[in-house]
Amino acid sequence: MNMKRIALSGIKPTGIPHLGNYLGMIRPALDLAKDYRAFYFIADAHALNQLHDAAELDRLIFEVAATLLALGLNPENVTFFRQSDIAEIFELAIILAATTPKGLLNRAHAYKAAVDANLAAGCDGDAGINMGLFTYPILMAADILLFGSHAVPVGEDQRQHVEIAQDIAQAFNRAYGEVLTVPEAVIGEAIADIPGTDGRKMSKSYDNIIPIFAPPDELCRRIMGMVTDSRPPQQPKDPEQDNLFRLYRFFAAPAEVESLREKYLRGGIGYGEVKKSLFDVLERTFGDARGRYEKYVKDRPFLESVLRYGAVKARAAGAPMLDKVREVAGIR
């Protein structure tokens, strides 16, 4: 019997996977598979809150699947599935809603931000807000709790959702006994804020991303367009305040990072040289994986077979928990 603790990670198919996704979720999640029984899923139902184009959603689902496989996810060693294939998740979400305080959802960052934006624009607070957004934390809790997850690697901006999942699990347990495992967020604090090409946090909403598998010419263009200050090469610079260095250090070898740090501190290095170094290290990191990605993304039948195989494993893993929840709640 496998007694490893369980880790679960999900990624929404709402755009091109970028370096922020890789550093904030994908790499930490893949690392956790070394020590945990790992579950990975494509959160297509969550994506419905933003994306109402079926063909586009279908394309993005397969792009995410190809990305994770290209980066080393092995479906034989982990459970890798599409959220919408697991009916148990949605049934659990309905049951959890019955013990989840509405006030808890009122405090969710995404909902509060949408309300605040409406009020600032002089609109009704709930204008244009769908129930999918409001109940997003319940569905996310169901994703986590169905499998008895102990660890959930997330970016800092998702910490609250795991905390809400903790509250939801505890509310259910208070009503029915210690049935659900209370999860913990796993956050790499050093990579909580990954700089984009404009210096702000890398985000699709800011259009400042560097795609993981950008072709070399596009990768070069995006890096060369990264925002820097106007200090001349001979002037010493603080590497911790420079977007190029802050990104470079995540991918370069420790000796390379220290060498570049010294050049910043003593002066004599220009941003053009640093941009070339960043390009080189990203090509070294993702060049081979890009080739695998391009192969996988063209093979829809293969990707579909991988996701269906994972769905069988995920439903088998989650069914006992749902049976237990139904039993204690009195649902037959």
N, C-alpha and C positions, 0 to 999 in steps of 0.2 A: 504493500500500500504506500502511495506517495504522500509523505507527511510534510512536504515543503509548504511553507507559507505561500499565499497566493498574491500575485500582483496583476493589476488590470490597467490597461491604457487604451484610450480611444482617440481617434482623430477624425474631425469633421471633414467631409469632402466638399469644401466650399471654395477651393481655389488651388493654385499651384503650390505644392509643398516647397517651403523655402528654408533657408538656413536657420531662421528663428524656430521653425517647427522641429528641425533636426536637433538643435541644441537643447531646446526647451522640453521636448517630449520624446522624439524618436530615439536619439542616442541613449538617454537615461533609461528609457523603457527597454531597449534591447540589452542594455547592460544588466538590468534586473533579472533578465531571463537566466542569467548564470546562477543565481541563488534562489530564485522563486519559481513556483509553478505559474507560468505566465499566460495571460489572456490578452489578446490584442483585437480590437474591433474597429470597423469603419462605421462611424456614427451617422449613417445616412438619415435616420429619422430626426435627429437633431438638426440636420442641415435643412429640413423642410421649413424651419422657421424663417430662413432667409432666401432659400432658393426654390422657385416655383416653376422650374423648367425641367421636365422629366428627362429629356435627352441629355441636357447638360449635367444633371445629377448622375445619370448613368455613366457618362464619360469620366466624371471626376472620381466616382467610386473605383473604377478600374485603374485610374492613374494613381490613386493612393495605394491600391493593392500592389501595383507594379513597383511603386517606390519602396514599400517596406520589404518586398521580396528582394529587390536589387540591393538593398542596404544590409542584407544578411539575415532577415527573418526566415526561420526554417519551420514550415508548417507541420513538420513531423515532430518537432521538439516543443512546440507551443500550440496554443489554441488560437487560431486566427479566423475571424468571421465577420460577416456583415450584420450589423445590428438588426435590420429589418427581417432577417431570417429567423430570429429568435422570438417566437411568440411569447415565451415565458417572461421576457423583459417587460412587455407591455401589460400583461396581466398583473405582474408584481407592482408596476407603477400605479395601477388603479387601486390595488389594495392599500398601498402605502399612502395614497392620497387621503384615505379615510382617517388616518391618524396623524397627518401632517398639519400643524397649525398654519393658517393662512398668513399670520403675521410673519412667519419665517420666510415665506416667499416674497412678502412685501419688501423685505430687507435685502433681497438678492441684488447684487450690483447691476446686472444687465437690465433688470426691470426698473430699478431706481433711475439708472442713467437714461432710459427711454422716457420715463415719466418726466424727469427734470428737463430733458430736451424739449418735450412738448410744452411744458409750462413756460420755459424761456421763450418759446416761439409764440406764446399767447394762445395755445390750444388747450383743449381738455387733456388732462394728464394721461388718460388711457387711449388717446386717439391713435389709431393705427397699430396698437399693440395686440398681438394675437395671444390666445391662451397657450400656444406652444411655447412662446417666450416666457410667459408667467410661470408655467409648470415645468419649465426646463430642468430645474433642480430636482424635481421628483423623478423624472425619467432618468436623469444622470444617477440618482441614488439607486434606482432599480438596476441600471447597468452594473453598478458596483456591488450591490448587496446580493444579487442573485447568485453570484459565484463565491460568496463568502470571502471577498477580497480583503486582504490585510493592508496592502500597500497600493497607493495610487499615485504614480508619478505625473505631476502636472506643472505647468508654468505658474508663476506667482499670481497671475491674474485669474487662475482657476482654483486657487486655494480655498476661496470661500465656498465653492460648490462642494468640495470634499467635506468642509466643515458642516455644511447643510446636510450632506448625506449622513454624517455622524449624528446630527440632531434627529434626523428622520428615523435612523436605526434605533436610537435610544427611545424615541417616542413610541415606536412600535413595541420595543421590548418592555417598556413600562406597562403597556396595555396587555401584552400577551406572554411575557416571560422572555428569558434570554435566548432568543431564536436567531437574531441577526448579528453578524460580526460587525463591530464598529471599526471602520477603516481609518487609516492614517494617510495624510498627504506626504509624498516624498518630493521635495523640491530642492534642486541644486541652486543654492543661494547665489553662487558665483555667476550663474548664467540667467539670472532673473530678468535682465534687461539687455537684450541683444541689439546692437545698433544697426539701423537700416542705412540705406545709401544717403539719406538726408540728415543723419545723426539722431533722429528720433528712434524710438523702439521699432524694430522691424515688424511690419504689419501690412497685411494686404489692404487694409482700409486706408493706409497712408501712401500706398503705391510706392513703397521704398524697399521692396524685397529683393533678395538675390535667390532665384530658384535653385534648388539643390542640383538639378540636372540641366541647368542652362548650357546650351552649346558654347564652345570656347569663344566664339566671336561675341555672343551676347554677354557671357560672363565678363569678358574683358571690358565691354562697353559699360556695364553696370558698375564695375569696380572703378574704372577711370572716371566715372561720373560721381563718385562719392564725395561728399562735402568735406572740405578741409579748411584750415585757416590760411592766412596769407604770410605766415612766417617763413623767412628764407631758409634754405638748407643748412647754413652754417650756424643758425641759432639753436641752442639747446631747447628741448621740448619735454613736456611731461607726458610720457606714453599713456598713462592712465586716463588722460583727458582727450586722447586722440581716437577717433572712431576706427581708423584703419588698424591700429595696434590692438584695440579692444576686440576686434573681430579675428585678427591674425592669431592671437594667443590661444584661441580655442582649437586651432587645427594644426599648428606647427609643433614640432618637437620641443621639449623644454630647453635644449641647448640653443635652438634657433630663436626662441622667444627671448632668452636672456641676451643673446647677441644683439638682437634688434633693440631691446630695451637700452642697452649700453650706448648704441648709436644715437638714440633719441636724446639721452641724457647729456652726452658730450657734444652733440651737434655734428653737422656734416652730412646729414642724410636728408634727401628731399622726399616729398610725398609721392612723386612719380616712381621713385625706386621702391618705396614701401608698397605702392599699389601693384607693382610687378611681382613683388614677393608674395603678396596676398593672392594674386592670380595663380602663381605657381603652386602654392600650397593647397589651394582649393582644387586645382586640376589634379594634383597628386592624390588628394583625398577621395575625389568623386569620379575621376576619369573612367576607371574600370566599371564602377557601379553604373555610370551613365549608359555604357554599352549594354549592360544587363537590363536596365530599365527600358531602353528602346526596343529590346527584343521582347520583353514581357508585355509591354503595353500594346503591342500589335497582336498578341495572342489571346483574344477574349475567351475562347473556350478553355484554355489552360487556367486563366485567372478565375473563371467561373467555377471550374472544378475544385480549385484550391479553397474558394470561399464556401462552397457547399460541403466539402470535407470538414472544414472548420466548424460549420453550423451543426453538423451531426455531433461533433465532440462537445460543442458548447451547450447544446440542448441536453445532452446526457449529463453534463456536469451541473447544469442549473436546475434540472427537474426535481431532484430531491429537496432542494431548498424551497422551491415553490410549493411542493407537496406539504412540507412542514408548515409553511406560512398559511396555506389554505386550511390545514388541519386545526391549527391553533385559533384561526379566525372564525372557524365554523362554516367554511365554505366547502361544499361537496361537489 
